[in-house]
Amino acid sequence: MEALTSALGGAATLSFKLILIIVPLVTVFEVLRHLPIFRRAGNLVEPAMKGVGLTRDAAIPLFTGIFLGIAYGAGIIIRVAQQKGLPGRELFLMGLFLATCHSVVEDILVFVVIGGNGFVILGVRLGLAVLLTGLMARLWKTD
């Protein structure tokens, strides 16, 4: 019985920490999404996005997936793909990047809370995402 009580207490503590991380992140993201900061950030990262085969139209869904995860970003990706008419190649490359390196802010904070090294996690995930997406963009040439 003591083990169950200890496990439930640990689970409640971890859940509380996760709520303290996720709720403010989603709230801040929703506010920032409607401000010009994303447009400026899109201009800043446009050269890097071209290096991995993505256009500026992919910036907002990419930022959403990077900051909040692929599940939350999927709704944004679908909406932007329909509005902007993103080609299948770009949707695939964006999906590949996000599958490798999604939810950078949220996941890293969660792993740091449980004892992980945030810089190592970020470096490996981001490096692998850029490498794989850039390689696939070069292999899958546009017509």
Secondary structure, 3 states (H helix, E strand, C coil): CHHHHHHHHHHHHHHHHHHHHHHHHHHHHHHHHCCCHHHHHHHHHHHHHHHCCCCHHHHHHHHHHHHHCHHHHHHHHHHHHHHHCCCHHHHHHHHHHHHHHCCHHHHHHHHHHCCCCHHHHHHHHHHHHHHHHHHHHHHCCCC
